[in-house]
Structures are given as structure tokens and as C-alpha cells.
Amino acid sequence: MSDLFSARAEQMAAGAAPLATRMRPSRLSEVVGQSALLGEGSAFRLVVESGQPISMLLWGPPGSGKTTLARLVASHADAHFTTLSATSAGVKDIREVLAEARRRLATEERRTVLFLDEIHRFAKNQQDALLPGVEDGTIILVGATTENPYFEVNSPLMSRMTLFRLDPLSPDDLTSLLRAAISDERRGLGALGLELDAEAASELATRTGGDARQALNSLEVAAVIAEAAGRTRITEDDVAEALQRRLVRYDKAGDSHYDVISAFIKSLRGSDPDAALYWLFFMLEGGEDPEFIARRMIILASEDIGLADSNALQVAVAASQALAYVGLPEATYHLAHAALYLATAPKSNSVARAIGAGQALVRDGPPPSVPLHLRSTGYRGAAELGHGEGYEFPHDHPDGVVSQQYFPDGVESSVLFRPGEHGAEAEIRRRLQAIDHRLGREGRD
């Protein structure tokens, strides 16, 4: 009798579950998207279909199917499936799971797949507690993470797991999933007799950022809105109401923090103002620290523009000062102003190259000895030591250039700065050619 009650309870729980949970695939053939991961002959597919699973790490964005694939790993192996969440589980919970898995293996000859969601949130001692069970095969560990595991997961645990990368679902994948959900009478919304407008489906598929869970749950909310209004069609307005606003999936403390700022800087460096503005607003909408953005623009102003347009540094610093003075949202104008200036300015990395050449010469050369004629004469007795003797004052010469030794004794005069041909550096290049001729220096071109 208890089994009947349990079965009935499971049915009721399944019916009350969110649409995304009800629509979860039960077979690999039902999984939408992830063609690279699930293609015929792929490593992941072969491992799952063999029924001999291995411990693995599933790395991908929210709603890309990590939990679904973990369940399919267990079902193909006829293994017991158990879950832990890194946000609530501790070492004690891990040890209990390992003990139960050993008992199950000894008495039932059945393996255990432990799905550990958000494994990147586990501390080192928690991750270390998993190692014995993974090493001796007590459990098949399937970890899921939205963050770069090379930053967040301990090397000993990483070395015992195979990494598989998941991609966000494409709008076409999500549209297919939404159409299936609206028509499925057993698991989906088919019993409601609703239709989904093409524009509404497109809006959902586009604005949920490749997240199947968010797309399906938003569809369920839109269906409730349409039903409450006495309509049988889910419209674009229903979807807009369900979504409220586009989700900006940006973790300013995680992997996307580094990837997005990299995309922003590379767009500035590549002179694409439109892409630069997109990444700037993406960061601001996602809650990134605007001072961090301003600092990176100040760095770029010298690293990638430099003397090609020295005003770039002034604009970047001014934007940072304006941010400190007025704050957001008003400082959005100043950050956008600076981003547009930097993106459209002529580019040169001559400053960065000069830094590298200068540092190498100092590090690899002998300890410097300042020539006597360059030494300080601003104290009594300097003349008796011969300091400043023979120094020629450039302003005493018509063109302000004097050919004399400026490098230290024992260090050959070297060309460290090579201006480019863009922006103001073209004029600097011409002036330096004339100066080099007076100094007898060659090799700058």
C-alpha cells in the first residue's frame, strides 16, 4: 500500500513541477542543442551510451542542460542518482553520500552517480573530501559549473575528471523546445489548448540568452497571463510581461568578468566603437564596478594608443574623474564618451614596445654608471669631482639638439622607442629621424 501512496505522491509532485522540470528529456535523442557534445561518435555520447560512466565536469551557462545530461549518465548506467548542492552541502553530507554509495555497491551491486551542482562554490576541504570516493570508484562524480573550472576547481579533483563544455542553446534550439512544450499534452501545456505566436516564440528564444530553463518557465508564466485574459493565443505582449526585462547573465565575480572585459578592450583596440559600446552597456547592466571599467580604459589609452593621440589618456582620466564626481547613472555619458574616443583614436603600441625594450636593456645589461658630464652639479664640491664637466646645454644650440653621450658608461646607445605611422606619431617619427641624424643614431626605422 505504501508503494501505491509513494507512486501517487511522485505523480502529484511531477504535475506540480515547473514546466522546465516536466519537459526534461528522458533520452539522449530528446536533448535539444549541444550538437558538438552529443553528435554521433562524440566522446561524451560514446561514454554515456556505453553504460560505463566516468567522473566528469560539465561546464556551461545556466539552462544549457547540465542537470539533464547528468541524469542521463545515471539512467544509461542503471546507476542510483543522487544530488548535492555546493551552496548548502558540507563535508558531513559528502561523507554520508560516500558511505551510502559503498553500502549500495556492496549489497545491491549498483553504482552511484553523484551530481554536484555549482561545484565551483565548494571550498578546498569540501572538494578534497570527494577525492577518495572518486579515486576508488565508490561514486561517479558529475560536477556542474557555470564558471571556468581551471580557476575554481582544485587541480587534484580536476585531474580525476573529464571536462565537457556546453554551449548556450541557440534561438532555433529554444524555438523548437518551446513549440514542443506548447503542444505536449502529457508533460507540457498541450492540455490548455493554447497557441504560441511566432513573434512571441522569437521573443522568448532571443531574450532568454540561450537558457532553456528560463525560456520554458517564462513560457509558463506567459500562458497563465494569456489564460487569465481569456485568450487562447500567447502573444508578444504576454511574453514581454512574463520576462519584464531581459536577463543580463553576467557574474562580475566569475569567469564572465574576465571574458567580457577582454571583449570590451579588444573592441576598443580593434577600433570598433559599436561593439565597444555593446560590451560597455552589458557590463554596466550586469552590475560591473564602473571604476574597474574606467581603470581599464586608462590603461588602454597608453598601451594601445599612446603618442598616436596623447589626448586619449586625458579623456580616459577625465572620464574616471567624472565618474567619481557624479556617479552612475549620469557618468554613463562620460564612460561612453571615453569609450567612443578610444575606439576611434589612431592606434599605436609603441609605448608598450618601448617599455619592453627598455626593461630588457636594464635587466640584461651591466649596473649603470652615470657619465661624469651627466652627473648632478647642484651641491658644493661637485665641480671638484668633475661632475658636469663637458656637458653641453641643448638650449645653447640653435636647434636644441646636442650629440653627446646620454646612455651610461658600458651601455651601448640603443633604439628603444620606435614610433608608428598612425596619428600624431607620424610627425613624431619625422622629428626623430632628424634628431637621430644629429645624434648619429641609426636603426630606428
C-alpha positions as CSV (number, residue, x, y, z in Angstrom):
1,M,0.0,0.0,0.0
2,S,2.8,2.4,0.9
3,D,4.3,1.9,-2.7
4,L,0.9,3.0,-4.1
5,F,0.9,6.1,-2.0
6,S,4.6,6.8,-2.9
7,A,3.8,6.4,-6.6
8,R,0.8,8.7,-6.3
9,A,2.9,11.3,-4.4
10,E,5.5,11.2,-7.1
11,Q,2.8,11.8,-9.8
12,M,1.4,14.7,-7.9
13,A,4.9,16.2,-7.4
14,A,5.7,15.8,-11.1
15,G,2.4,17.5,-12.1
16,A,3.2,20.4,-9.8
17,A,6.8,20.8,-11.0
18,P,7.7,23.8,-13.2
19,L,7.4,23.4,-16.9
20,A,11.2,23.2,-17.4
21,T,11.3,20.2,-15.0
22,R,8.4,18.4,-16.6
23,M,9.9,18.9,-20.1
24,R,13.3,17.5,-19.1
25,P,14.5,14.9,-21.7
26,S,14.5,11.2,-20.6
27,R,16.6,10.1,-23.5
28,L,19.6,11.5,-25.4
29,S,17.6,11.7,-28.6
30,E,15.3,14.2,-26.8
31,V,18.0,16.6,-25.9
32,V,17.9,19.9,-27.9
33,G,21.1,21.6,-29.0
34,Q,24.7,20.6,-27.9
35,S,25.3,19.1,-31.3
36,A,29.1,19.1,-30.8
37,L,28.8,17.3,-27.5
38,L,26.1,14.8,-28.5
39,G,27.0,14.2,-32.1
40,E,27.3,10.6,-33.4
41,G,30.7,9.3,-32.4
42,S,31.4,12.1,-29.9
43,A,33.3,11.2,-26.8
44,F,30.5,12.2,-24.5
45,R,27.9,10.2,-26.3
46,L,30.1,7.1,-26.5
47,V,30.7,7.3,-22.8
48,V,27.1,7.7,-21.9
49,E,25.8,5.0,-24.3
50,S,28.4,2.5,-23.1
51,G,26.8,2.4,-19.7
52,Q,30.3,2.7,-18.2
53,P,30.3,6.3,-17.0
54,I,33.3,8.2,-15.8
55,S,33.6,11.1,-13.4
56,M,33.2,14.3,-15.4
57,L,32.8,18.0,-15.2
58,L,30.1,19.8,-17.2
59,W,30.9,23.4,-17.8
60,G,28.3,25.6,-19.3
61,P,26.0,28.5,-18.8
62,P,22.7,28.3,-16.9
63,G,19.9,26.3,-18.6
64,S,22.2,24.6,-21.1
65,G,21.3,21.1,-19.9
66,K,23.9,20.1,-17.3
67,T,21.4,18.6,-14.9
68,T,19.6,16.8,-17.7
69,L,22.9,15.2,-19.0
70,A,23.9,14.1,-15.5
71,R,20.6,12.3,-15.1
72,L,21.0,10.6,-18.5
73,V,24.5,9.5,-17.5
74,A,23.0,7.7,-14.5
75,S,20.0,6.2,-16.4
76,H,22.1,4.7,-19.1
77,A,24.3,3.1,-16.5
78,D,21.3,2.0,-14.4
79,A,23.0,3.8,-11.5
80,H,21.5,5.4,-8.5
81,F,21.3,9.1,-9.0
82,T,21.8,11.5,-6.0
83,T,22.4,15.2,-5.8
84,L,24.2,17.7,-3.6
85,S,24.2,21.4,-4.0
86,A,27.5,23.2,-3.2
87,T,25.6,26.1,-1.8
88,S,24.2,24.0,1.1
89,A,26.2,20.7,1.4
90,G,29.1,20.3,3.7
91,V,31.8,17.7,4.3
92,K,29.5,15.8,6.6
93,D,26.9,15.5,3.7
94,I,29.7,14.3,1.4
95,R,30.8,11.5,3.8
96,E,27.2,10.4,4.2
97,V,26.7,10.1,0.4
98,L,30.0,8.2,0.1
99,A,29.0,5.8,2.9
100,E,25.6,5.1,1.4
101,A,27.3,4.6,-2.0
102,R,29.6,2.0,-0.6
103,R,26.7,0.2,1.1
104,R,24.7,0.3,-2.2
105,L,27.7,-1.1,-4.2
106,A,28.3,-3.9,-1.6
107,T,24.6,-5.0,-1.1
108,E,23.0,-4.1,-4.4
109,E,26.0,-4.1,-6.8
110,R,24.7,-0.8,-8.0
111,R,26.8,2.2,-8.6
112,T,26.0,5.8,-7.6
113,V,26.2,8.9,-9.7
114,L,26.6,11.9,-7.5
115,F,25.6,15.1,-9.2
116,L,27.2,18.1,-7.6
117,D,25.7,21.3,-8.7
118,E,27.7,24.5,-8.6
119,I,30.9,22.6,-7.8
120,H,32.9,25.8,-8.1
121,R,31.3,27.0,-4.8
122,F,32.9,24.1,-2.9
123,A,35.8,25.1,-0.6
124,K,39.1,23.2,-0.9
125,N,38.4,20.9,2.0
126,Q,35.0,20.0,0.6
127,Q,36.5,19.2,-2.8
128,D,39.2,17.2,-1.1
129,A,36.5,15.1,0.7
130,L,35.3,13.9,-2.7
131,L,38.7,12.6,-3.8
132,P,38.7,9.1,-2.1
133,G,35.3,8.2,-3.5
134,V,36.2,9.3,-7.0
135,E,39.6,7.6,-6.9
136,D,38.3,4.2,-5.7
137,G,35.1,4.3,-7.9
138,T,32.7,4.4,-5.0
139,I,30.9,7.2,-6.8
140,I,30.8,8.6,-10.3
141,L,31.1,12.3,-9.8
142,V,29.3,14.6,-12.2
143,G,30.1,18.2,-11.3
144,A,28.3,21.1,-12.9
145,T,29.7,24.7,-13.1
146,T,29.0,27.9,-14.8
147,E,32.5,29.2,-14.0
148,N,35.8,28.4,-15.6
149,P,36.8,25.3,-13.7
150,Y,40.5,26.0,-14.2
151,F,40.0,28.9,-11.9
152,E,37.6,27.4,-9.4
153,V,38.1,23.6,-9.1
154,N,41.1,22.2,-7.3
155,S,43.8,20.6,-9.5
156,P,43.7,17.2,-7.8
157,L,40.0,16.9,-8.4
158,M,40.2,18.3,-12.0
159,S,42.8,15.7,-12.8
160,R,40.4,12.9,-11.9
161,M,37.5,14.2,-14.1
162,T,37.0,14.7,-17.8
163,L,35.9,18.1,-18.8
164,F,33.0,18.6,-21.2
165,R,32.0,22.1,-22.4
166,L,28.3,23.0,-23.0
167,D,27.2,26.0,-25.2
168,P,24.2,28.2,-24.7
169,L,21.2,27.0,-26.7
170,S,20.6,28.8,-30.0
171,P,17.4,30.7,-30.7
172,D,16.4,27.9,-33.1
173,D,17.0,25.3,-30.4
174,L,14.9,27.2,-28.0
175,T,12.1,27.8,-30.5
176,S,12.0,24.0,-31.1
177,L,11.8,23.4,-27.4
178,L,9.0,26.0,-26.9
179,R,7.0,24.5,-29.7
180,A,7.3,21.1,-28.2
181,A,6.3,22.4,-24.7
182,I,3.2,24.2,-26.0
183,S,1.9,21.1,-27.8
184,D,2.9,18.3,-25.4
185,E,-0.3,17.2,-23.6
186,R,1.4,14.9,-21.1
187,R,4.3,17.0,-19.8
188,G,3.8,20.4,-21.4
189,L,1.0,22.9,-21.9
190,G,-0.9,21.0,-24.6
191,A,-3.9,20.3,-22.5
192,L,-4.6,24.1,-22.2
193,G,-5.2,24.3,-26.0
194,L,-3.1,27.4,-26.3
195,E,-1.2,28.6,-29.4
196,L,2.1,30.5,-29.4
197,D,2.5,33.3,-31.9
198,A,5.7,33.3,-34.0
199,E,6.7,36.7,-32.7
200,A,6.2,35.6,-29.1
201,A,8.3,32.4,-29.7
202,S,11.0,34.5,-31.3
203,E,11.0,37.0,-28.4
204,L,11.3,34.2,-25.8
205,A,14.0,32.4,-27.8
206,T,16.0,35.6,-28.2
207,R,15.7,37.3,-24.8
208,T,16.4,34.4,-22.5
209,G,20.1,34.2,-23.6
210,G,20.2,30.5,-24.5
211,D,18.8,29.4,-21.2
212,A,16.2,26.6,-21.7
213,R,15.0,26.7,-18.1
214,Q,14.3,30.4,-18.3
215,A,12.6,30.1,-21.7
216,L,10.3,27.4,-20.5
217,N,9.4,28.9,-17.2
218,S,8.8,32.3,-18.9
219,L,6.5,30.5,-21.4
220,E,4.6,29.0,-18.5
221,V,4.1,32.5,-17.0
222,A,3.0,33.9,-20.4
223,A,0.5,31.1,-20.6
224,V,-1.0,32.0,-17.3
225,I,-1.3,35.6,-18.4
226,A,-3.0,34.7,-21.6
227,E,-5.4,32.3,-19.9
228,A,-6.3,34.9,-17.2
229,A,-7.2,37.3,-20.0
230,G,-9.4,34.7,-21.6
231,R,-7.3,34.3,-24.7
232,T,-6.1,31.2,-26.5
233,R,-3.1,32.7,-28.1
234,I,0.2,33.7,-26.3
235,T,1.3,37.0,-27.8
236,E,4.4,39.0,-27.8
237,D,2.9,41.3,-25.1
238,D,2.3,38.3,-22.9
239,V,6.0,37.3,-23.2
240,A,7.1,40.8,-22.5
241,E,5.0,40.9,-19.4
242,A,6.4,37.5,-18.3
243,L,10.0,38.5,-18.9
244,Q,9.6,42.1,-17.5
245,R,13.2,42.8,-18.7
246,R,16.0,41.0,-20.4
247,L,18.1,38.9,-18.2
248,V,21.7,40.1,-18.2
249,R,23.7,37.0,-17.4
250,Y,26.9,38.5,-16.1
251,D,28.7,37.4,-13.0
252,K,31.1,40.2,-12.1
253,A,33.0,37.9,-9.7
254,G,33.3,35.0,-12.1
255,D,34.6,33.8,-15.4
256,S,32.4,36.2,-17.5
257,H,34.0,39.1,-15.7
258,Y,37.3,38.3,-17.4
259,D,35.8,37.3,-20.8
260,V,33.6,40.4,-21.1
261,I,36.2,43.0,-20.1
262,S,38.5,41.2,-22.6
263,A,35.9,41.6,-25.3
264,F,35.5,45.3,-24.4
265,I,39.2,46.1,-24.5
266,K,39.7,44.1,-27.8
267,S,36.8,46.0,-29.3
268,L,38.4,49.4,-28.3
269,R,41.8,48.2,-29.6
270,G,40.2,47.0,-32.8
271,S,38.6,50.4,-33.4
272,D,35.0,49.1,-33.3
273,P,33.0,51.8,-31.4
274,D,29.7,49.9,-31.8
275,A,31.0,46.7,-30.3
276,A,32.8,48.6,-27.6
277,L,29.5,50.3,-26.6
278,Y,27.7,47.0,-26.5
279,W,30.2,45.4,-24.1
280,L,30.3,48.6,-22.0
281,F,26.5,48.6,-21.5
282,F,26.4,44.8,-21.0
283,M,28.9,45.3,-18.1
284,L,27.0,48.2,-16.6
285,E,23.6,46.5,-16.9
286,G,25.2,43.4,-15.2
287,G,26.4,45.4,-12.3
288,E,30.1,45.6,-13.0
289,D,32.1,48.0,-11.0
290,P,32.3,51.1,-13.2
291,E,35.7,52.1,-11.6
292,F,37.1,48.9,-12.9
293,I,36.0,49.7,-16.4
294,A,37.4,53.2,-16.2
295,R,40.8,51.9,-14.9
296,R,41.0,49.5,-17.9
297,M,40.3,52.4,-20.3
298,I,43.1,54.5,-18.7
299,I,45.5,51.5,-19.2
300,L,44.4,51.1,-22.9
301,A,44.9,54.8,-23.6
302,S,48.7,54.4,-23.2
303,E,49.1,50.8,-24.0
304,D,47.2,50.8,-27.4
305,I,47.0,54.5,-28.4
306,G,49.9,56.2,-26.7
307,L,51.6,59.0,-28.6
308,A,49.4,58.4,-31.7
309,D,46.9,60.6,-29.8
310,S,48.0,61.7,-26.3
311,N,44.6,63.3,-25.7
312,A,43.3,59.7,-25.3
313,L,44.9,59.4,-21.9
314,Q,43.4,62.8,-20.8
315,V,39.9,61.8,-22.0
316,A,40.2,58.4,-20.1
317,V,41.4,60.0,-16.9
318,A,38.7,62.7,-17.2
319,A,36.0,60.1,-17.5
320,S,37.3,58.4,-14.4
321,Q,37.3,61.7,-12.5
322,A,33.8,62.4,-13.7
323,L,32.6,59.0,-12.6
324,A,34.0,59.7,-9.1
325,Y,32.4,63.2,-9.1
326,V,28.8,62.5,-10.4
327,G,28.4,58.7,-10.2
328,L,26.1,56.5,-12.1
329,P,23.8,56.7,-14.0
330,E,24.9,60.1,-15.1
331,A,28.5,59.0,-15.6
332,T,27.3,56.6,-18.3
333,Y,27.7,59.6,-20.6
334,H,31.4,60.0,-19.6
335,L,32.2,56.3,-19.9
336,A,30.5,56.1,-23.3
337,H,32.3,59.4,-24.3
338,A,35.7,57.9,-23.4
339,A,34.9,54.5,-25.0
340,L,34.0,56.2,-28.3
341,Y,37.1,58.4,-28.2
342,L,39.4,55.5,-27.5
343,A,37.8,53.2,-30.1
344,T,38.0,55.9,-32.9
345,A,41.5,57.2,-32.0
346,P,44.5,56.1,-34.1
347,K,46.3,53.1,-32.5
348,S,49.9,52.5,-31.6
349,N,51.6,50.2,-29.2
350,S,54.9,52.0,-29.4
351,V,54.8,52.8,-25.7
352,A,54.3,49.2,-24.7
353,R,57.2,48.2,-27.1
354,A,59.4,50.8,-25.7
355,I,58.7,49.6,-22.1
356,G,59.6,46.1,-23.1
357,A,62.8,47.1,-24.8
358,G,63.9,49.5,-22.0
359,Q,63.2,46.9,-19.3
360,A,65.1,44.2,-21.2
361,L,68.1,46.5,-21.6
362,V,68.2,47.4,-17.9
363,R,67.7,43.8,-16.7
364,D,70.2,42.2,-19.1
365,G,72.9,45.0,-19.1
366,P,75.6,45.8,-16.5
367,P,74.9,48.1,-13.5
368,P,74.7,51.6,-14.9
369,S,77.5,54.1,-14.3
370,V,76.3,57.7,-14.9
371,P,78.9,59.6,-17.1
372,L,80.6,62.5,-15.3
373,H,79.1,65.1,-17.6
374,L,75.6,64.0,-16.8
375,R,76.0,63.9,-13.0
376,S,74.4,66.4,-10.7
377,T,76.2,69.7,-10.1
378,G,73.7,71.1,-7.5
379,Y,75.9,70.8,-4.4
380,R,79.2,72.2,-3.2
381,G,82.2,70.1,-4.2
382,A,80.5,68.6,-7.3
383,A,82.9,70.6,-9.6
384,E,85.9,69.3,-7.8
385,L,84.7,65.8,-8.5
386,G,84.4,66.6,-12.2
387,H,80.6,66.3,-12.2
388,G,79.0,68.2,-15.1
389,E,82.4,68.8,-16.8
390,G,82.0,68.8,-20.6
391,Y,78.2,68.9,-20.5
392,E,76.7,70.9,-23.4
393,F,73.4,72.7,-22.7
394,P,71.0,71.9,-25.5
395,H,69.3,75.4,-25.3
396,D,72.7,77.0,-26.2
397,H,72.3,75.4,-29.7
398,P,70.1,76.7,-32.4
399,D,68.0,73.5,-32.9
400,G,68.1,72.4,-29.3
401,V,69.8,69.1,-30.1
402,V,73.3,68.1,-28.9
403,S,75.1,65.0,-29.9
404,Q,76.7,63.8,-26.6
405,Q,76.7,60.6,-24.5
406,Y,73.4,60.1,-22.7
407,F,73.5,56.4,-22.0
408,P,75.5,55.1,-19.1
409,D,79.1,54.0,-19.4
410,G,79.3,50.5,-20.6
411,V,75.9,50.5,-22.3
412,E,75.8,51.0,-26.0
413,S,73.5,53.7,-27.3
414,S,70.3,51.8,-28.3
415,V,67.0,52.5,-30.0
416,L,64.2,51.7,-27.6
417,F,61.3,53.8,-28.9
418,R,60.0,53.2,-32.4
419,P,57.0,55.4,-33.2
420,G,54.4,54.1,-35.6
421,E,52.9,55.8,-38.6
422,H,49.4,56.5,-37.3
423,G,48.0,59.8,-35.9
424,A,50.5,62.1,-34.2
425,E,53.2,59.5,-34.2
426,A,53.8,60.1,-37.9
427,E,55.0,63.6,-37.1
428,I,57.0,62.4,-34.1
429,R,58.6,59.8,-36.4
430,R,59.7,62.6,-38.8
431,R,61.1,64.7,-35.9
432,L,63.0,61.8,-34.5
433,Q,64.6,61.0,-37.9
434,A,66.1,64.5,-37.9
435,I,67.2,64.1,-34.3
436,D,68.8,60.7,-34.9
437,H,70.7,62.2,-37.8
438,R,72.2,64.8,-35.4
439,L,72.9,62.3,-32.7
440,G,74.5,59.8,-35.1
441,R,72.0,57.2,-34.1
442,E,70.8,54.5,-36.6
443,G,68.3,51.7,-36.6
444,R,65.1,53.3,-35.5
445,D,63.4,52.6,-38.9
